Every structure is written in C-alpha cells, then in structure tokens.
Amino acid sequence: MYTAERVNLGFGTSSLGRNNTVRGAVRNLETAFDQGVVHFDTAPAYCFGHAEMLLGKFIRDRRDAVTVTTKFGITPRRIPFALMPALNLVRAPLKKLFSTAVKVSGSQHHHAFTYTTSIDPQQLVSSLHNSLKELRTDYVDNFMLHRIDSSLANQEDVVAQLLKLQEEGKVRHLGLAGSFADIYEGEPLREVYTAIQFGDDLGKRFRETITDDLPGRRYYRFGVFSIMGRAKAFLQENELPGISAAELCLAYYKEDKEFGLTLFSSSRNENITEVVRLWNSDKELPAPVISRFQEYLLKSDKQ
C-alpha cells in the first residue's frame, strides 16, 4: 500500500543502466517511490534502449499511483542488457568516445545515438506504440519531442498527428524536452505543448522565460547531480563549511519548486534516499549563498 508523502521531485531513468542487474535497476525505482516520488521520466534513448523496459517492470502494478514521461526523437544504439556489467567497467573511456556526432540528412548520428532532425508523423506513432509496449501501459502522461527544435515541433503534420494520439487517449500531455535553445530560442512554441523539460543551465533565464510563458504549462527541470562538481568548487572557493554540495544543489532547485518538478537520477539507493531527505528538510541555506551560487553557475556557463 502506498503511504509515503508525495514530494515535488521526479526520478529520471537515465542512470538505471549503471546497475548490473534488472533487479538492481528496479530497486532504484522502488526506493524513489517508497520515499514519495511518484513521477518517473524515461526515453527510448536511455540505458542503451533498456530504460523503458525497466520502468515498465516497476509500474505494471502501480500505474494508477504514478505519472510517466517518455519521449520521441533520439534512437539509441542498443546493446543486450546482459552486457551492462562489462560496459559499466569501461563507461568512462566510452563516454569520451561517444562525445562526437555527425549531421546527415534527416538525422544527426552519434556513436551511441541518432538524433532526429526531420519528422515523419508515422514515426511518432511507431515510437509511441513501442514505448507503450515496453512500459506495459496503454497511455503516458507526457509525450515529449526529445532534442527537437520548435520549428520542427510546430509543423502542421507533426502537431496533427500528436493531437490524434492525444485524442485516442494514448497521451495526456504533449511537450518538448531539451536545451533552452531547442525550446525557446527559435520560433514561438505552439500552445498544444503543455509540458516542458529542460536542464540546469538556465539560471535567471528560467524564471524570466516562464513568467511570460503560456499559463498552465508544466515544467520539469533536470540536472541535480550534473552541477555537483561546480557546487563543490563554489563551496571551496568561498570557504563555506557546514554546507554539503548536495544541500547547495537542492537549495538552488528548491528556489523554483513552485514552477514544476525537479528531476534527479541515481543508481545508488542511498543517494536517492538522501536527495529526498534533503529536499524535505526544513533547513534553509542563507539566501545570499544561493544567490551567489546562481551567479556562479551563470558565470561558469559563459566561460
């Protein structure tokens, strides 16, 4: 029976592949859920194509208790899950190898992924149906275009197909997931897109943009652990004892919690528990510290 108090956090599945077993990955999801997390974010691209399958195993008996986001737009290079233990041993050097991409007509090819740069509406249908099968459900709460700019998202045939999927009950909300530039630096996004997900590099632009954005849009921010290194450097440079990097990162995100969900991901159950504990903590960091950290992030992004 679900008894935990819900928290304004969502759990991302991109780190699940760091587990060497399916059971280990599902246990990460169970840990998040047991702590009150009820939103789960996934995509066909995550975990070399296995993240939706892993999430599907978890939600099959909990579908009414959780919300789910999946996406269209990035196709992974799949490898058998049985090879994940070997892959995890060489993950660091492979990350460097996978850091380049080459654009070709209709897609952008990466050693690990293919990014969509043009959309055939039928691809949307095929991708969603495959995701529903992997997730063991007949609908998703959010279906997002993944790293696709607003000009593609606004195409009439793309919008028409997405609305059809929504009318069929397979999707509750349509949206975009990607960088600030993908979503907001092109042509204005059409109003059918009511769910927006983007990363941690926004600083003041986040608040300024959503203040003027479409009323009723839902926002999902990701990247809690991606700024951990900069948080540690900031604390060291400013000689601020008694504050952990995790506390500072979460305090930074809590500044915007009224605007939507903050997403985090981890393959360590103790980290998952600690993130929720810190998020729920009544301890407040001094406002000047958070403001200085926000300025520090903005400065480092420009360098």
C-alpha positions as CSV (number, residue, x, y, z in Angstrom):
1,M,0.0,0.0,0.0
2,Y,1.3,3.5,-0.9
3,T,1.7,5.5,2.3
4,A,4.7,7.9,1.7
5,E,4.0,11.6,1.5
6,R,4.4,12.8,-2.1
7,V,7.3,15.1,-2.9
8,N,7.8,17.6,-5.6
9,L,10.5,15.6,-7.2
10,G,10.7,13.3,-10.2
11,F,13.0,10.4,-10.8
12,G,14.9,10.1,-14.1
13,T,15.8,6.6,-15.5
14,S,18.9,7.6,-17.4
15,S,21.2,6.2,-14.6
16,L,19.5,2.8,-14.3
17,G,22.0,1.2,-16.7
18,R,24.7,1.7,-14.2
19,N,23.2,-1.3,-12.4
20,N,24.4,-4.7,-13.4
21,T,21.1,-6.5,-13.0
22,V,17.5,-5.8,-13.8
23,R,16.6,-6.3,-10.2
24,G,19.1,-3.7,-9.1
25,A,17.6,-1.1,-11.5
26,V,14.0,-1.8,-10.4
27,R,15.1,-1.5,-6.8
28,N,16.3,2.1,-7.6
29,L,12.7,2.9,-8.8
30,E,11.2,1.2,-5.7
31,T,13.4,3.2,-3.4
32,A,12.4,6.5,-5.1
33,F,8.7,5.5,-4.9
34,D,9.0,4.5,-1.2
35,Q,10.4,7.9,-0.5
36,G,7.3,9.6,-2.0
37,V,8.5,10.2,-5.6
38,V,5.6,9.4,-8.0
39,H,6.8,10.9,-11.3
40,F,9.1,8.9,-13.5
41,D,10.9,10.2,-16.6
42,T,12.2,8.0,-19.3
43,A,13.0,7.8,-23.0
44,P,13.8,5.2,-25.7
45,A,17.4,6.6,-25.7
46,Y,18.2,5.9,-22.1
47,C,20.3,2.9,-20.9
48,F,21.1,1.9,-24.4
49,G,17.4,1.3,-25.1
50,H,16.5,-0.5,-21.9
51,A,15.1,2.2,-19.6
52,E,11.5,1.9,-20.7
53,M,11.6,-1.8,-20.2
54,L,13.0,-1.4,-16.7
55,L,10.4,1.2,-15.8
56,G,7.7,-1.0,-17.2
57,K,8.6,-3.8,-14.8
58,F,8.2,-1.3,-12.0
59,I,5.0,0.4,-12.9
60,R,3.0,-2.6,-14.0
61,D,1.4,-3.0,-10.6
62,R,1.5,0.8,-9.7
63,R,0.2,2.5,-12.9
64,D,-2.5,4.4,-11.1
65,A,-0.1,5.7,-8.4
66,V,2.5,7.2,-10.7
67,T,2.9,9.6,-13.7
68,V,5.2,8.8,-16.6
69,T,7.0,10.9,-19.2
70,T,8.5,9.3,-22.3
71,K,9.9,10.9,-25.5
72,F,10.5,10.7,-29.2
73,G,13.5,11.9,-31.2
74,I,16.7,10.1,-30.1
75,T,17.3,6.5,-31.2
76,P,19.9,4.6,-29.2
77,R,22.4,2.0,-30.3
78,R,21.0,-0.9,-28.4
79,I,23.2,-3.5,-26.6
80,P,22.0,-6.6,-24.7
81,F,21.3,-5.8,-21.1
82,A,23.5,-8.8,-20.2
83,L,26.5,-6.8,-21.4
84,M,25.8,-3.9,-19.0
85,P,28.3,-5.2,-16.3
86,A,31.1,-5.2,-18.9
87,L,30.0,-1.8,-20.2
88,N,30.0,-0.3,-16.7
89,L,33.7,-1.3,-16.3
90,V,34.6,0.8,-19.3
91,R,32.0,3.5,-19.1
92,A,34.4,6.4,-18.5
93,P,36.5,5.9,-21.6
94,L,33.4,5.2,-23.7
95,K,31.9,8.4,-22.6
96,K,34.8,10.3,-24.3
97,L,34.4,8.2,-27.4
98,F,30.6,8.9,-27.5
99,S,31.0,12.7,-27.3
100,T,31.1,13.4,-31.0
101,A,28.3,13.4,-33.6
102,V,28.0,14.0,-37.3
103,K,25.0,15.5,-39.0
104,V,23.5,13.8,-42.1
105,S,20.2,14.3,-43.9
106,G,17.2,13.7,-41.7
107,S,19.2,12.8,-38.6
108,Q,22.3,13.5,-36.5
109,H,24.4,10.4,-35.9
110,H,26.3,9.9,-32.7
111,H,28.4,6.8,-31.8
112,A,25.7,5.9,-29.2
113,F,22.6,7.7,-30.6
114,T,20.8,9.0,-33.7
115,Y,19.2,12.5,-33.2
116,T,16.1,13.3,-35.3
117,T,16.4,16.4,-37.5
118,S,13.2,15.8,-39.5
119,I,10.0,14.1,-38.6
120,D,7.7,11.7,-40.5
121,P,4.4,11.8,-38.5
122,Q,4.2,8.0,-38.8
123,Q,7.5,7.7,-36.8
124,L,5.7,9.4,-33.9
125,V,3.0,6.7,-33.9
126,S,5.6,3.8,-34.2
127,S,7.8,5.2,-31.5
128,L,4.9,5.8,-29.0
129,H,3.4,2.3,-29.6
130,N,6.8,0.7,-29.0
131,S,7.2,2.8,-25.8
132,L,3.8,1.8,-24.5
133,K,4.7,-1.9,-25.1
134,E,8.0,-1.5,-23.2
135,L,6.3,0.4,-20.4
136,R,3.4,-2.2,-20.2
137,T,0.8,0.6,-20.2
138,D,-1.8,1.9,-22.6
139,Y,-1.0,5.6,-22.1
140,V,1.7,8.0,-20.9
141,D,1.1,11.2,-19.0
142,N,3.6,13.2,-21.1
143,F,4.9,12.5,-24.6
144,M,7.8,14.8,-25.4
145,L,9.8,15.6,-28.5
146,H,13.4,15.0,-27.4
147,R,16.0,17.5,-28.5
148,I,13.9,18.7,-31.4
149,D,13.7,22.5,-32.1
150,S,10.5,24.4,-32.0
151,S,10.3,24.8,-35.8
152,L,10.1,21.1,-36.3
153,A,7.7,20.7,-33.4
154,N,5.4,23.3,-34.9
155,Q,5.0,21.6,-38.3
156,E,1.3,21.1,-39.1
157,D,1.6,17.4,-39.8
158,V,3.5,16.8,-36.6
159,V,1.0,18.7,-34.5
160,A,-1.9,17.0,-36.2
161,Q,-0.5,13.5,-35.5
162,L,0.3,14.3,-31.9
163,L,-3.2,15.7,-31.3
164,K,-4.6,12.5,-32.8
165,L,-2.6,10.4,-30.4
166,Q,-3.9,12.6,-27.6
167,E,-7.5,12.2,-28.7
168,E,-7.0,8.4,-28.7
169,G,-6.1,8.6,-25.1
170,K,-2.6,7.4,-25.5
171,V,-1.1,10.7,-24.4
172,R,-2.3,13.1,-21.8
173,H,0.1,16.0,-22.3
174,L,2.4,16.9,-25.2
175,G,5.7,18.6,-24.7
176,L,9.3,19.2,-25.6
177,A,12.4,18.1,-23.7
178,G,15.9,19.5,-24.5
179,S,18.0,22.6,-24.1
180,F,16.8,26.1,-23.6
181,A,17.8,26.9,-27.2
182,D,15.8,23.9,-28.6
183,I,12.7,25.2,-27.0
184,Y,12.8,28.9,-26.6
185,E,15.4,30.4,-29.0
186,G,13.6,29.5,-32.2
187,E,10.0,30.3,-33.3
188,P,7.4,30.5,-30.5
189,L,6.1,27.1,-29.4
190,R,2.5,26.2,-30.2
191,E,0.1,26.1,-27.4
192,V,-0.6,22.3,-27.8
193,Y,2.7,21.8,-26.0
194,T,1.8,22.0,-22.3
195,A,4.8,20.1,-20.8
196,I,8.4,21.5,-21.0
197,Q,11.5,19.8,-19.7
198,F,15.0,21.4,-19.7
199,G,18.3,21.3,-17.9
200,D,20.1,23.1,-15.1
201,D,22.0,25.7,-17.1
202,L,19.2,28.4,-17.1
203,G,19.7,30.5,-14.0
204,K,17.7,33.7,-14.2
205,R,16.6,32.9,-17.8
206,F,14.4,30.1,-16.4
207,R,12.4,32.5,-14.2
208,E,12.3,35.3,-16.8
209,T,11.1,32.9,-19.5
210,I,8.4,31.0,-17.7
211,T,7.0,34.2,-16.2
212,D,6.0,35.3,-19.7
213,D,5.2,31.8,-21.0
214,L,1.9,30.1,-21.6
215,P,-0.2,29.9,-18.4
216,G,-0.8,26.3,-17.4
217,R,2.4,24.8,-18.8
218,R,4.1,22.2,-16.6
219,Y,7.8,22.4,-16.1
220,Y,10.4,19.7,-15.4
221,R,14.0,20.6,-14.6
222,F,16.8,18.0,-14.6
223,G,20.4,18.0,-13.7
224,V,20.7,18.0,-9.9
225,F,23.9,15.9,-9.9
226,S,25.3,17.5,-13.1
227,I,26.1,20.7,-11.2
228,M,27.5,18.8,-8.2
229,G,31.1,19.5,-9.2
230,R,30.5,23.2,-9.6
231,A,28.8,23.2,-6.2
232,K,31.9,21.7,-4.5
233,A,34.1,24.2,-6.2
234,F,31.9,27.1,-5.1
235,L,31.9,25.9,-1.5
236,Q,35.7,25.5,-1.5
237,E,36.3,28.9,-3.1
238,N,34.0,30.7,-0.7
239,E,35.1,28.7,2.4
240,L,31.6,27.8,3.4
241,P,31.8,24.9,6.0
242,G,28.8,23.1,7.2
243,I,27.1,23.0,3.8
244,S,27.3,20.0,1.6
245,A,27.4,20.1,-2.2
246,A,24.1,18.1,-2.3
247,E,22.4,20.6,0.1
248,L,23.5,23.5,-2.1
249,C,22.3,21.9,-5.3
250,L,19.0,21.1,-3.9
251,A,18.5,24.5,-2.3
252,Y,19.2,26.0,-5.8
253,Y,16.5,23.9,-7.3
254,K,14.0,24.5,-4.5
255,E,14.1,28.2,-5.3
256,D,12.0,27.3,-8.4
257,K,9.9,24.4,-7.0
258,E,6.6,26.2,-7.3
259,F,7.1,26.2,-11.1
260,G,7.2,22.5,-11.5
261,L,9.0,19.2,-10.7
262,T,12.8,18.8,-10.3
263,L,14.1,15.6,-11.8
264,F,17.1,13.7,-10.4
265,S,18.6,10.3,-11.2
266,S,20.9,7.9,-9.4
267,S,21.8,4.2,-9.4
268,R,22.6,4.3,-5.7
269,N,19.7,3.8,-3.3
270,E,21.4,5.6,-0.5
271,N,21.8,8.7,-2.8
272,I,18.1,8.5,-3.7
273,T,17.1,8.4,-0.1
274,E,19.4,11.3,0.8
275,V,18.2,13.5,-2.0
276,V,14.6,13.2,-0.8
277,R,15.6,13.7,2.8
278,L,17.5,16.9,2.0
279,W,14.6,18.1,-0.2
280,N,12.2,17.6,2.6
281,S,14.5,19.1,5.2
282,D,13.3,22.3,7.0
283,K,16.9,23.6,7.0
284,E,17.2,26.7,4.9
285,L,20.5,28.0,3.5
286,P,21.2,31.7,3.7
287,A,19.6,33.5,0.7
288,P,22.8,35.3,-0.2
289,V,24.6,32.0,-0.5
290,I,22.0,30.7,-3.0
291,S,22.1,34.0,-4.9
292,R,25.9,33.9,-5.2
293,F,25.8,30.3,-6.3
294,Q,23.2,31.1,-9.0
295,E,25.6,33.9,-10.3
296,Y,28.5,31.5,-10.1
297,L,26.6,29.0,-12.3
298,L,25.8,31.7,-14.8
299,K,29.4,32.9,-14.9
300,S,30.7,29.3,-15.4
301,D,28.2,28.7,-18.2
302,K,29.5,31.7,-20.1
303,Q,33.2,30.6,-19.9
